[in-house]
Amino acid sequence: MDIIDFIDPDTICLDLKAANKQDVFEELVDMLDSTGKLTNRTLFLDALWQREYIGNTGFDEGIAIPHAKSETAIAPCIAIGISQQGIDYGSETGECSDVFIMLASPDNNDDHHIEVLAQVSTKLVEDGFVTKLKKAKSKEEILSLFSNDSSDEPIFTPHSPTITKPSISHHKIQLRRVKQHLLYGTSHMIPFVVAGGVLLSLSVMLSGSSGLPQSGFLADVAKMGQGGLSLFTLVLGAYIAYSIADKPGLAPGMIGSWVTMEHYQTGFLGAIVVGFVAGFTVQTLKRIKLPESMASLSAIFIYPLVGTFITCGIVMWGIGKPISYAMEQMNLLLASMAGSGKIVLGSVLGAMTAFDMGGPINKIATLFAQTQINTQPWLMGGVGIAICTPPLGMALATWLSPRKFNQEEREAGKAAGIMGMIGISEGAIPFAASDPARVLPAVVAGGIVGNVTGFLFNVVNHAPWGGWIVLPVVDGMFGYIVGTLIGAMTTATIVISLKKDITQEIESTNTIESDTATMEEGTAEIVAVTSCPSGVAHTFLAARSLEKAASSMGIKIKVETQGANGIINRITDKDIQNARFAILANDVAIKNAERFNSIPTINVETKDAIHDPERLISKHGEQEARYVAQ
């Protein structure tokens, strides 16, 4: 394959007029569009910026290689532009860029995109090539420079036996990023759920009543717990936005989540939606080129202010009223079903109560039963069971099959057990937020079974509450206990059958000390960062695996951990400058990832570092990192 097959003389410009990065993109895209290479220039521009969010495509010697795969590209093609004055491209080197090579490829499974990138990279590392390119006086001269001869061999191609690059679809990559953002928010939310839930649980248990204590010391403890359970949704939305858009996303995410909770009672599911809305809103705002005089204000003033306004506007003037209407209609539907069969109504109420664990759907079902406590207390008899089955079921699952859960989840299971006993469904939220595909079906099934069992046993609950704390005011206590146990067992059985074993685990961070913590700055050949959702087990296990593998291979490595105790063994600019490449083994978005834009970087999950560290550290890993850097 000859690279000039993808270069049209009409897509070469020896004197770009662009004054900034946005202008460069538009000028080069216009050349591709005018020569019939694209079907939609706007969509391709969006694809370029999406790629740019992953990492800046500016490199040393003033070279920039913006590129993207998009369905708007008819065939692989290249646009080349040279700026005589140079522009600020935002590259990590800090120098201006003056040579721009833009690659557009169709969004399909062929290898042309990778092959062209490999050949462009091969050309750029040839001695004197960049200098000749900058001095070119004609389009023909540029074409001749890119033309292959018999001595030109690519460093590697997708068919090279030295590296096998797994095929990962664009959708899978996007889903992985969404999951990372979600887990990042969840990891910050968990302490609020645990602290708030346990304090609230203790206040109710020690009061000896079926409701919240209203006065004295225990009432104060209850208020502390309510504070934690009120704030966790705001923290969830805020840190999802933070994961996507960094600090400017915090205010839009938190304030937007507060609006949904305060005015529309959307629960944790609403906070997740708002977190993503806020994050992507601020991320989009960052694409707008601001005057240099305003750039310093953007992160602390412009993006938070405008992002908050847009996010809250979407909630208030877009999705707020539809949510309220949907909730009202669901309440009317439940009322119309009150006279139907107990199995049907029990299934509906049980599913709704368990589904979002304290969210709007749960509130509709529980309020429906609570408001009829004086006339139809049998409704609360089933709903009271369904309230506690999600946390009790997850607590039971962590006890029956601890290998399915990491250390933090097992600890959360203990708190969930307490919360379930006194009727706080939110105890299961940490499990549902981090693994909704497996946990939600399990808790819904358990809620249905528990609620229907309560109805069939004709259980009557005279308290507008759930859990075993209300047993003193329950008629049909045996049926209430049986329903709780069967519902919890149903949830535990299903979630255990769906989740995979965690084959390796670290029980305590105290037993792990980094062998490289005292390594002299700038002496590591490889730098790495590890981070997992809990910030405990897999974070340090991945770090230890990389360190052991490097030690056995005689390679110096410095591993930074971003865990529950903050950043340990921080990698410095000097470390990065002297390293050959970086390994980012993360299941959640890591902090300050842009530090590594100046060196080849390979992105993997912590499990890859745990199970196959030698491959990542070897030449294979270095080649893969250099491929990703392109």
C-alpha positions as CSV (number, residue, x, y, z in Angstrom):
1,M,0.0,0.0,0.0
2,D,1.4,3.4,-1.0
3,I,0.3,6.3,1.3
4,I,0.0,8.7,-1.6
5,D,-3.0,6.7,-2.9
6,F,-4.9,8.5,-0.1
7,I,-3.6,12.0,-0.8
8,D,-5.2,14.2,-3.4
9,P,-3.2,17.2,-4.6
10,D,-6.3,19.3,-3.9
11,T,-6.1,18.3,-0.2
12,I,-2.7,19.8,0.2
13,C,-2.2,23.4,1.4
14,L,1.2,25.0,1.7
15,D,0.0,28.1,3.5
16,L,-2.8,27.6,5.9
17,K,-4.7,30.7,7.0
18,A,-5.8,29.3,10.3
19,A,-5.0,31.1,13.5
20,N,-6.2,28.5,16.0
21,K,-7.0,24.8,16.3
22,Q,-10.6,25.2,15.4
23,D,-9.7,27.0,12.2
24,V,-7.1,24.3,11.3
25,F,-9.7,21.6,11.6
26,E,-12.3,23.6,9.5
27,E,-9.8,24.5,6.8
28,L,-8.5,20.9,6.4
29,V,-12.0,19.4,6.6
30,D,-13.2,22.0,3.9
31,M,-10.5,20.6,1.6
32,L,-11.7,17.1,2.1
33,D,-15.3,18.1,1.7
34,S,-14.7,20.1,-1.5
35,T,-13.0,17.2,-3.1
36,G,-16.0,14.9,-2.4
37,K,-14.3,12.8,0.4
38,L,-17.0,13.5,3.0
39,T,-20.8,13.3,3.0
40,N,-21.2,15.6,6.0
41,R,-18.4,17.9,7.1
42,T,-20.1,18.9,10.4
43,L,-20.4,15.3,11.6
44,F,-16.8,14.7,10.7
45,L,-15.7,17.8,12.6
46,D,-17.5,16.4,15.6
47,A,-15.7,13.1,15.2
48,L,-12.4,14.9,15.2
49,W,-13.1,16.6,18.4
50,Q,-14.3,13.4,20.0
51,R,-11.0,11.9,19.2
52,E,-9.2,15.0,20.5
53,Y,-10.9,14.5,23.9
54,I,-9.2,11.2,24.3
55,G,-5.8,12.8,23.9
56,N,-4.2,15.7,22.1
57,T,-2.8,14.7,18.7
58,G,0.0,17.3,18.7
59,F,3.5,15.9,18.8
60,D,7.2,17.0,18.8
61,E,8.7,19.1,16.1
62,G,5.5,21.0,15.4
63,I,3.7,18.0,14.0
64,A,0.0,17.4,14.6
65,I,-2.0,14.3,13.3
66,P,-5.7,14.9,13.9
67,H,-7.7,11.9,12.8
68,A,-11.0,10.2,13.1
69,K,-13.1,7.3,11.9
70,S,-16.6,8.4,10.8
71,E,-19.4,7.1,8.6
72,T,-19.2,10.4,6.8
73,A,-15.9,9.5,5.2
74,I,-16.5,7.8,1.9
75,A,-13.0,6.3,1.8
76,P,-9.7,6.7,3.6
77,C,-8.2,10.1,2.7
78,I,-5.5,12.5,4.0
79,A,-5.4,16.3,4.0
80,I,-2.0,18.0,4.6
81,G,-1.6,21.6,5.7
82,I,1.5,23.7,6.5
83,S,1.2,26.9,8.6
84,Q,3.9,29.4,8.0
85,Q,3.3,31.2,11.3
86,G,2.5,28.2,13.5
87,I,-0.5,28.0,15.9
88,D,-1.1,27.0,19.5
89,Y,-2.4,23.4,19.2
90,G,-2.5,22.8,22.9
91,S,0.1,20.0,22.7
92,E,1.9,18.9,25.9
93,T,5.3,20.0,24.5
94,G,4.1,23.6,24.7
95,E,5.5,24.4,21.2
96,C,3.4,25.7,18.3
97,S,2.4,23.3,15.5
98,D,3.0,24.1,11.9
99,V,2.5,20.8,10.0
100,F,-0.9,19.2,10.1
101,I,-1.7,15.7,8.6
102,M,-5.4,14.9,8.9
103,L,-6.6,11.4,8.3
104,A,-10.3,10.5,7.7
105,S,-11.5,6.9,7.5
106,P,-14.8,5.2,7.2
107,D,-16.2,3.8,10.4
108,N,-15.9,0.1,9.4
109,N,-13.8,-2.9,10.3
110,D,-11.1,-2.6,7.7
111,D,-7.4,-2.0,8.6
112,H,-6.8,1.0,6.3
113,H,-7.0,3.5,9.2
114,I,-4.4,1.7,11.2
115,E,-2.1,1.1,8.2
116,V,-2.2,4.7,7.1
117,L,-1.5,5.9,10.6
118,A,1.4,3.4,10.8
119,Q,2.9,4.6,7.6
120,V,2.5,8.3,8.4
121,S,4.2,7.6,11.8
122,T,7.0,5.7,10.0
123,K,7.7,8.7,7.7
124,L,7.7,11.2,10.5
125,V,10.5,9.4,12.4
126,E,12.8,9.3,9.4
127,D,15.8,11.5,9.7
128,G,15.3,14.9,8.1
129,F,11.7,14.1,6.9
130,V,9.9,16.8,9.0
131,T,12.5,19.4,8.0
132,K,12.0,18.6,4.3
133,L,8.3,18.6,4.7
134,K,8.3,22.1,6.2
135,K,10.6,23.4,3.4
136,A,8.5,21.9,0.6
137,K,7.7,24.5,-2.1
138,S,5.1,22.5,-4.1
139,K,2.4,19.9,-3.7
140,E,4.4,17.6,-5.9
141,E,7.4,17.8,-3.6
142,I,5.2,16.8,-0.6
143,L,3.7,13.9,-2.6
144,S,7.2,12.7,-3.4
145,L,8.2,12.9,0.2
146,F,5.3,10.6,1.2
147,S,5.8,8.2,-1.7
148,N,7.2,4.8,-0.6
149,D,10.3,3.3,-2.1
150,S,11.8,-0.2,-1.8
151,S,13.7,0.8,1.3
152,D,10.8,2.1,3.2
153,E,9.3,-0.4,5.6
154,P,6.7,0.3,8.2
155,I,7.6,-0.1,11.8
156,F,4.6,-2.4,12.1
157,T,1.2,-3.0,10.6
158,P,-1.8,-4.8,11.9
159,H,-0.6,-7.9,10.1
160,S,2.9,-7.8,11.8
161,P,3.6,-10.9,13.9
162,T,5.2,-8.8,16.6
163,I,1.9,-7.4,17.8
164,T,-1.7,-8.4,17.8
165,K,-4.1,-5.6,18.4
166,P,-7.5,-6.8,19.6
167,S,-10.5,-5.5,17.6
168,I,-12.6,-3.3,19.8
169,S,-15.7,-1.8,18.3
170,H,-16.4,1.9,18.7
171,H,-19.6,1.2,20.6
172,K,-17.7,-1.0,23.1
173,I,-15.2,1.7,23.7
174,Q,-17.9,4.2,24.3
175,L,-19.7,1.9,26.6
176,R,-16.5,1.3,28.6
177,R,-16.1,5.1,29.0
178,V,-19.7,5.5,30.1
179,K,-19.1,2.7,32.7
180,Q,-15.9,4.4,33.9
181,H,-17.7,7.6,34.4
182,L,-20.5,5.8,36.3
183,L,-18.1,3.9,38.5
184,Y,-16.2,7.1,39.3
185,G,-19.4,8.7,40.6
186,T,-20.4,5.6,42.5
187,S,-17.0,5.3,44.2
188,H,-17.5,8.8,45.7
189,M,-21.1,8.1,46.6
190,I,-20.5,5.0,48.6
191,P,-19.2,6.7,51.8
192,F,-22.3,8.9,52.0
193,V,-24.7,5.9,51.6
194,V,-22.8,3.9,54.2
195,A,-22.4,6.7,56.8
196,G,-26.0,8.0,56.3
197,G,-27.6,4.6,56.2
198,V,-25.9,3.2,59.3
199,L,-26.5,6.3,61.4
200,L,-30.2,6.3,60.4
201,S,-30.5,2.6,61.1
202,L,-29.0,2.9,64.5
203,S,-31.3,5.7,65.5
204,V,-34.4,3.7,64.6
205,M,-33.2,0.5,66.2
206,L,-32.2,2.1,69.5
207,S,-35.5,4.1,69.6
208,G,-37.5,0.9,69.8
209,S,-40.3,2.3,67.6
210,S,-41.3,1.8,64.0
211,G,-40.6,5.3,62.9
212,L,-37.8,7.9,63.1
213,P,-37.2,9.3,66.6
214,Q,-38.6,12.8,67.0
215,S,-36.6,14.2,69.9
216,G,-33.5,13.8,72.0
217,F,-30.1,12.4,71.1
218,L,-31.4,9.7,68.8
219,A,-33.3,12.3,66.7
220,D,-30.0,14.1,66.2
221,V,-28.4,10.9,65.1
222,A,-31.3,10.3,62.7
223,K,-30.8,13.8,61.2
224,M,-27.1,13.0,60.6
225,G,-28.2,9.8,58.7
226,Q,-30.8,11.7,56.7
227,G,-28.1,14.2,55.7
228,G,-25.9,11.4,54.2
229,L,-28.9,9.8,52.4
230,S,-29.9,13.2,51.1
231,L,-26.5,14.2,49.8
232,F,-25.4,11.0,48.1
233,T,-27.5,11.6,45.0
234,L,-25.9,15.0,44.6
235,V,-22.4,13.6,45.0
236,L,-23.2,10.8,42.5
237,G,-24.4,13.3,39.8
238,A,-21.5,15.7,40.6
239,Y,-18.7,13.2,40.3
240,I,-20.1,11.6,37.1
241,A,-19.9,15.1,35.6
242,Y,-16.4,15.6,37.1
243,S,-15.2,12.3,35.5
244,I,-16.4,13.6,32.1
245,A,-15.5,17.2,32.2
246,D,-13.1,17.6,35.2
247,K,-13.7,20.3,37.9
248,P,-15.8,22.6,35.7
249,G,-18.4,19.8,35.7
250,L,-18.8,19.6,39.5
251,A,-21.2,22.5,40.0
252,P,-23.5,21.7,37.0
253,G,-23.7,18.1,38.1
254,M,-24.4,18.8,41.8
255,I,-26.8,21.7,41.3
256,G,-28.6,19.8,38.5
257,S,-29.0,16.8,40.7
258,W,-30.3,18.9,43.5
259,V,-33.0,20.4,41.2
260,T,-34.1,16.9,40.1
261,M,-34.3,15.8,43.7
262,E,-35.9,18.9,45.2
263,H,-38.5,19.5,42.5
264,Y,-39.0,16.2,40.7
265,Q,-37.9,13.5,43.2
266,T,-36.0,11.5,40.6
267,G,-33.9,9.5,43.0
268,F,-30.4,8.1,42.2
269,L,-31.4,7.2,38.6
270,G,-32.2,10.9,37.9
271,A,-28.8,11.9,39.4
272,I,-27.1,9.5,37.0
273,V,-28.9,11.1,34.0
274,V,-28.2,14.6,35.2
275,G,-24.5,13.7,35.8
276,F,-24.1,12.7,32.2
277,V,-26.0,15.6,30.9
278,A,-23.9,18.0,32.9
279,G,-20.6,16.4,32.0
280,F,-21.3,16.3,28.3
281,T,-22.7,19.8,28.4
282,V,-19.5,21.2,29.9
283,Q,-17.3,19.0,27.6
284,T,-19.1,20.5,24.7
285,L,-18.6,24.0,26.0
286,K,-14.9,23.3,26.3
287,R,-14.8,22.9,22.5
288,I,-15.7,26.5,22.0
289,K,-12.6,28.6,21.4
290,L,-12.5,31.5,23.8
291,P,-10.5,34.7,23.5
292,E,-7.2,34.5,25.3
293,S,-8.3,37.2,27.7
294,M,-11.2,34.9,28.9
295,A,-9.3,31.6,28.9
296,S,-8.2,32.0,32.5
297,L,-11.8,32.5,33.7
298,S,-13.2,29.6,31.8
299,A,-12.7,26.8,34.3
300,I,-13.8,28.6,37.4
301,F,-16.4,31.0,36.0
302,I,-17.7,30.5,32.4
303,Y,-18.0,26.7,32.2
304,P,-19.6,26.2,35.7
305,L,-21.9,29.1,35.2
306,V,-23.1,28.3,31.7
307,G,-23.0,24.6,32.3
308,T,-25.2,24.9,35.4
309,F,-27.7,27.1,33.5
310,I,-28.0,24.7,30.6
311,T,-28.1,21.5,32.7
312,C,-30.8,22.9,35.1
313,G,-32.6,24.4,32.1
314,I,-32.8,20.9,30.5
315,V,-34.2,19.6,33.7
316,M,-36.7,22.4,34.4
317,W,-37.8,23.1,30.9
318,G,-37.3,19.7,29.3
319,I,-37.5,16.5,31.3
320,G,-38.9,17.8,34.6
321,K,-42.6,18.0,33.6
322,P,-42.6,14.7,31.7
323,I,-41.1,13.0,34.8
324,S,-43.8,14.5,37.0
325,Y,-46.5,13.5,34.6
326,A,-45.2,9.9,34.3
327,M,-45.1,9.7,38.1
328,E,-48.7,10.9,38.4
329,Q,-49.9,8.5,35.7
330,M,-48.2,5.6,37.5
331,N,-49.9,6.5,40.7
332,L,-53.3,6.6,39.0
333,L,-52.5,3.2,37.5
334,L,-51.8,1.7,40.9
335,A,-55.0,3.0,42.3
336,S,-57.0,1.5,39.5
337,M,-55.3,-1.9,40.3
338,A,-56.2,-1.9,44.0
339,G,-59.3,-4.1,43.4
340,S,-57.5,-6.6,41.1
341,G,-55.9,-9.9,42.1
342,K,-53.3,-9.8,44.8
343,I,-50.7,-11.6,42.7
344,V,-50.9,-9.0,39.9
345,L,-50.9,-6.0,42.2
346,G,-48.2,-7.6,44.4
347,S,-46.0,-8.1,41.4
348,V,-46.4,-4.5,40.2
349,L,-45.9,-3.0,43.7
350,G,-43.0,-5.3,44.5
351,A,-41.2,-4.5,41.2
352,M,-41.7,-0.8,41.6
353,T,-40.6,-0.7,45.3
354,A,-37.4,-2.6,44.6
355,F,-36.5,-1.2,41.2
356,D,-34.8,2.1,42.1
357,M,-34.5,1.7,45.8
358,G,-35.7,5.0,47.2
359,G,-36.1,6.7,43.9
360,P,-39.3,8.0,42.2
361,I,-40.7,4.7,41.2
362,N,-40.1,3.3,44.7
363,K,-41.7,6.5,46.1
364,I,-44.9,6.1,44.0
365,A,-45.4,2.5,45.2
366,T,-44.6,3.1,48.8
367,L,-46.6,6.3,49.0
368,F,-49.6,4.5,47.4
369,A,-49.5,1.9,50.2
370,Q,-48.6,4.4,53.0
371,T,-51.5,6.8,52.2
372,Q,-53.9,3.9,52.5
373,I,-52.5,2.6,55.8
374,N,-55.7,3.4,57.7
375,T,-58.1,1.8,55.1
376,Q,-56.0,-1.0,53.5
377,P,-53.1,-1.8,55.7
378,W,-52.6,-5.1,53.9
379,L,-51.0,-3.1,51.1
380,M,-48.2,-2.0,53.4
381,G,-47.9,-5.6,54.5
382,G,-46.4,-6.6,51.1
383,V,-44.7,-3.3,50.4
384,G,-42.9,-3.3,53.7
385,I,-41.3,-6.6,52.7
386,A,-40.4,-5.4,49.3
387,I,-38.7,-2.3,50.8
388,C,-36.1,-4.4,52.7
389,T,-35.5,-7.3,50.2
390,P,-33.0,-5.4,48.0
391,P,-30.4,-4.6,50.7
392,L,-31.0,-7.9,52.6
393,G,-30.7,-9.9,49.4
394,M,-27.4,-8.2,48.5
395,A,-26.1,-8.6,52.0
396,L,-27.0,-12.3,51.9
397,A,-25.3,-12.6,48.5
398,T,-22.0,-11.2,49.8
399,W,-22.2,-13.7,52.7
400,L,-23.1,-16.8,50.7
401,S,-20.6,-16.1,47.8
402,P,-17.9,-13.7,48.9
403,R,-15.8,-14.5,45.8
404,K,-18.3,-12.7,43.7
405,F,-17.6,-9.4,45.4
406,N,-14.6,-7.2,46.2
407,Q,-13.6,-6.2,49.6
408,E,-15.5,-2.9,49.6
409,E,-18.7,-4.6,48.4
410,R,-18.4,-7.1,51.2
411,E,-18.1,-4.3,53.7
412,A,-21.1,-2.5,52.0
413,G,-23.0,-5.8,52.4
414,K,-22.7,-5.6,56.1
415,A,-24.2,-2.1,56.1
416,A,-26.8,-3.2,53.7
417,G,-27.9,-5.9,56.1
418,I,-28.5,-3.4,58.9
419,M,-30.3,-1.0,56.6
420,G,-32.5,-3.7,55.2
421,M,-33.6,-4.8,58.7
422,I,-34.9,-1.4,59.4
423,G,-36.4,-0.8,56.0
424,I,-33.9,1.4,54.1
425,S,-33.8,0.2,50.4
426,E,-30.9,2.6,49.6
427,G,-28.6,0.0,51.1
428,A,-28.5,-1.9,47.8
429,I,-27.8,1.2,45.7
430,P,-23.9,0.9,45.7
431,F,-24.4,-2.6,44.2
432,A,-27.0,-1.5,41.6
433,A,-25.0,1.6,40.6
434,S,-21.8,-0.3,39.9
435,D,-23.4,-3.3,38.2
436,P,-27.0,-2.5,37.2
437,A,-27.3,-5.2,34.5
438,R,-27.0,-8.0,37.1
439,V,-28.2,-6.4,40.3
440,L,-31.4,-4.7,39.1
441,P,-33.1,-7.9,37.7
442,A,-32.2,-9.7,40.9
443,V,-33.6,-7.1,43.3
444,V,-36.7,-6.6,41.2
445,A,-37.4,-10.4,41.3
446,G,-36.8,-10.5,45.0
447,G,-39.2,-7.6,45.5
448,I,-41.9,-9.3,43.5
449,V,-41.5,-12.6,45.4
450,G,-41.5,-10.9,48.8
451,N,-44.4,-8.6,48.1
452,V,-46.6,-11.4,46.6
453,T,-45.8,-13.7,49.5
454,G,-46.9,-11.0,52.0
455,F,-50.2,-10.5,50.1
456,L,-50.8,-14.3,49.9
457,F,-50.2,-14.6,53.7
458,N,-52.7,-11.8,54.3
459,V,-50.0,-9.8,56.2
460,V,-51.2,-6.5,57.7
461,N,-48.7,-3.8,58.5
462,H,-50.0,-0.9,60.6
463,A,-46.8,1.2,60.2
464,P,-45.9,3.2,57.1
465,W,-42.5,1.6,57.1
466,G,-40.6,-1.6,56.1
467,G,-38.1,-4.0,57.4
468,W,-38.2,-6.1,60.6
469,I,-38.2,-3.0,62.8
470,V,-42.0,-2.9,62.3
471,L,-42.7,-6.5,63.5
472,P,-44.3,-5.3,66.7
473,V,-47.1,-3.7,64.7
474,V,-47.5,-6.4,62.1
475,D,-50.5,-8.9,62.0
476,G,-49.3,-12.1,60.4
477,M,-45.7,-11.9,61.7
478,F,-44.8,-15.4,60.4
479,G,-45.9,-14.5,56.8
480,Y,-43.9,-11.2,57.0
481,I,-40.7,-13.0,58.0
482,V,-41.2,-15.8,55.5
483,G,-41.8,-13.2,52.7
484,T,-38.7,-11.3,53.7
485,L,-36.5,-14.5,53.7
486,I,-37.8,-15.8,50.4
487,G,-37.5,-12.4,48.7
488,A,-33.9,-11.9,50.0
489,M,-33.0,-15.4,49.0
490,T,-34.4,-14.9,45.5
491,T,-32.3,-11.7,45.0
492,A,-29.2,-13.4,46.4
493,T,-29.6,-16.5,44.2
494,I,-30.1,-14.6,41.0
495,V,-27.3,-12.1,41.5
496,I,-24.9,-14.9,42.5
497,S,-25.8,-16.8,39.3
498,L,-25.2,-13.7,37.1
499,K,-22.0,-12.4,38.6
500,K,-18.6,-13.9,37.9
501,D,-16.0,-14.8,40.5
502,I,-13.3,-12.3,41.4
503,T,-10.4,-14.7,41.2
504,Q,-7.8,-12.6,43.0
505,E,-8.3,-10.2,45.8
506,I,-6.4,-8.1,48.4
507,E,-7.9,-8.1,51.8
508,S,-6.1,-5.2,53.2
509,T,-4.0,-2.3,51.8
510,N,-1.9,-2.5,54.9
511,T,-0.1,-5.6,53.6
512,I,0.9,-3.8,50.4
513,E,3.9,-1.5,50.2
514,S,5.3,-0.3,46.9
515,D,8.8,-1.6,46.2
516,T,9.4,1.5,44.0
517,A,8.2,4.1,46.4
518,T,11.7,5.3,47.1
519,M,12.9,5.0,43.5
520,E,14.9,8.0,42.4
521,E,12.9,10.5,40.3
522,G,13.3,10.1,36.6
523,T,15.0,6.7,36.6
524,A,12.0,4.5,35.7
525,E,11.9,3.1,32.2
526,I,8.1,2.6,32.4
527,V,5.5,4.6,34.4
528,A,2.0,3.3,35.3
529,V,-1.1,4.3,37.1
530,T,-3.7,1.9,38.6
531,S,-7.2,2.8,39.8
532,C,-10.4,0.7,40.4
533,P,-13.9,1.7,41.5
534,S,-13.4,0.9,45.2
535,G,-9.9,2.3,45.3
536,V,-8.7,-0.6,47.4
537,A,-8.3,-4.2,46.1
538,H,-7.7,-4.1,42.4
539,T,-5.9,-0.8,42.5
540,F,-3.1,-2.2,44.6
541,L,-3.2,-5.7,43.2
542,A,-2.6,-4.3,39.7
543,A,0.2,-2.2,41.0
544,R,1.9,-5.1,42.8
545,S,1.5,-7.4,39.7
546,L,3.2,-4.8,37.5
547,E,6.0,-4.2,40.0
548,K,6.7,-8.0,40.4
549,A,6.7,-8.6,36.7
550,A,9.0,-5.6,36.0
551,S,11.4,-6.8,38.8
552,S,11.6,-10.3,37.3
553,M,12.3,-8.8,33.9
554,G,15.0,-6.5,35.2
555,I,13.0,-3.4,34.2
556,K,12.5,-0.3,36.4
557,I,8.9,0.7,36.7
558,K,7.2,3.4,38.8
559,V,3.5,2.8,39.6
560,E,1.2,5.5,40.9
561,T,-1.9,4.3,42.7
562,Q,-5.1,6.3,42.8
563,G,-7.0,4.6,45.5
564,A,-9.1,5.1,48.6
565,N,-6.2,6.8,50.4
566,G,-5.6,9.3,47.6
567,I,-2.6,9.3,45.2
568,I,0.4,7.3,46.4
569,N,3.8,7.3,44.7
570,R,2.9,10.2,42.5
571,I,4.5,10.2,39.0
572,T,6.3,13.5,38.3
573,D,7.0,15.4,35.1
574,K,10.6,14.2,35.2
575,D,9.4,10.6,35.5
576,I,7.3,11.0,32.4
577,Q,10.0,12.8,30.5
578,N,12.5,9.9,30.9
579,A,10.1,7.0,30.6
580,R,9.7,5.0,27.4
581,F,5.9,4.6,27.7
582,A,3.1,4.6,30.2
583,I,0.6,2.0,31.3
584,L,-2.8,3.2,32.5
585,A,-4.6,0.3,34.2
586,N,-7.9,1.8,35.2
587,D,-11.5,0.8,35.6
588,V,-12.5,4.4,36.5
589,A,-11.3,7.6,35.0
590,I,-7.9,8.6,36.5
591,K,-6.9,12.0,37.6
592,N,-4.6,14.1,35.5
593,A,-4.4,11.6,32.7
594,E,-3.4,14.4,30.3
595,R,0.1,14.3,31.9
596,F,0.9,11.3,29.7
597,N,-0.1,12.8,26.4
598,S,3.6,13.5,25.6
599,I,4.6,9.8,25.7
600,P,3.2,6.6,24.2
601,T,0.4,5.3,26.4
602,I,-1.5,2.0,26.6
603,N,-4.9,2.0,28.3
604,V,-6.1,-1.3,29.8
605,E,-8.3,-2.5,32.7
606,T,-6.9,-3.4,36.1
607,K,-7.6,-7.1,35.4
608,D,-5.2,-6.9,32.4
609,A,-2.4,-5.7,34.6
610,I,-3.2,-8.4,37.2
611,H,-3.4,-11.3,34.8
612,D,-0.9,-10.4,32.1
613,P,1.6,-7.8,33.4
614,E,4.6,-9.3,31.5
615,R,2.9,-8.6,28.1
616,L,2.2,-5.0,29.0
617,I,5.8,-4.4,30.2
618,S,7.4,-6.2,27.3
619,K,8.2,-4.9,23.8
620,H,4.8,-6.0,22.8
621,G,3.3,-3.6,25.3
622,E,5.5,-0.8,24.2
623,Q,4.6,-1.3,20.6
624,E,0.9,-1.3,21.5
625,A,1.4,1.9,23.5
626,R,3.0,3.5,20.5
627,Y,0.1,2.4,18.3
628,V,-2.4,3.9,20.6
629,A,-0.4,7.1,20.7
630,Q,-0.9,7.5,17.0
